[in-house]
């Protein structure tokens, strides 16, 4: 009985480690416009986006800087056909809203920034802009 518990404990640890590794997805993209993620602005450039649970790390490859923002899981009925970033364009600003990885029906969604909420309250026209991205090892 003691051996069985030990084996089960080891299996749980291994499965947890595999699940945690599977959740850490890194997506890279060249963003051709300035954008807002969370309440922070970013210049156009090459970026990598990696998540570990609710924390999304955004790294600018050209400036060798990174920052963290909160995100939450979002779901679709069907797996995403492409790895992509979804921006909301409103009032001359681009707001990063979602990150999707090809073959997955779960993505990451960022909360609306203060500026985005204000523009929406002022009835600014909104449009979705999708940008192709790549997954990185």
N, C-alpha and C positions, 0 to 999 in steps of 0.2 A: 504494500500500500504506500509506503514511504517513497519507493522508487517511482511509482506511478505519479505521485504528486510532483516529484522532482522533474520528471519528464514533461508533465503538463505545464509546469512553471517555465521550463526552458522553451517549450513551444509557444507559449503566450509571449514571452520576451522576443523571440525570433519573429513572430507574426507582427508584433507591434513595431519592431524595427523596420520590417519590410513595408508596412503600411505608412510609417512616418517618412521613409525614403520616397515612396511613391507620391506622397503629397507635395514634396519639394520639387516643383517644376520651375525650370528656368526658360524664359522666353526672351529672344532677342529681336530687335527691330530697329530700323532707321526711321525715326520720326521726322518728317520734313517740315514740321511747323512747331512753334512754341505751344506748350500745353500745360494744363493744370491737373494735378493729381492730389487728392486730399485738399489741403489749403496751401499747397506750395506750387510755385510756377517752375517750369523747366524749359530750357532753350531747345530748339531743334537739334537733333543729333542722333548718335548711335546709343541705344539703351539696352540694358538687360533688366528683366523683371523676374524676381524669384520670390516664391512665397513659402512661408513656414507657418502653417495654420493661418491665423487672422492677420499676421504681419506680412506686408508686401514690401520687399526691398527693391528700390529703383536705383539703378546704377548707370551713370553717364560714362561711357567708355572713353570719350575724348577728354573729359575733365578729370577723370579718375576720382569722381565723387559719388557718394551714394547716400540715400536717405530712406527712412522707413515710413510707411503709412498703413493705416488699418484697412482691411478689406474683409469681405464676407463671401461665403460660398453662394453661388447662384446655379440654377439648374435649367436645363432645356429638355424637352421631350425626346429629342434626337441628338446623337453625338454630333459635335461640330465637324464639318467637312474640312475646315482649314484652321490652322493656328493663326489667330488674329487678335488685334487690339481694336476695341470699339470705343470711339470718341463721340461725344455729343458736342456739336458746334452750335454756339449760341452767342450772339452779341459780339462777334469777332474773336471769341475765345474757343479753344478746344479743350474739353474736359475728358480725361480718361475715365471711362465708365466700367468697362469689362475687359477681361482677358480670357481668351478661350484657346484650348489646345486641341488640335485635330484628333478625332477619335474619342473624345471625352464629352459626356453630357453635363459635367459639372465644370463651372468656370469660377472666376473670382470677380467680384463686383466692388467698386469703390463707392463710399458714401458721397453724396452731393456736397460740394464745397459751398462755403458761405456766398461766394460770388455767383455760383451757379443758381443757388436758391433765390438770390436777389434778382437775377436776370429773369428767372421763371416767373417771379411775382410781378415783374414789369411786363409780362406777356411777350417776351422776346421770342422770335421764331427759332425753333430748334430743329436740328437735322442730325441724323446719325452718320458717322464717317467711319468706315472700316479700313484698317490698315493691315496688310499681310505681315506676318511675323514668322519666326523660326523657333523651334525648340532647340535648346543647347544641352549637351551631355552634362 
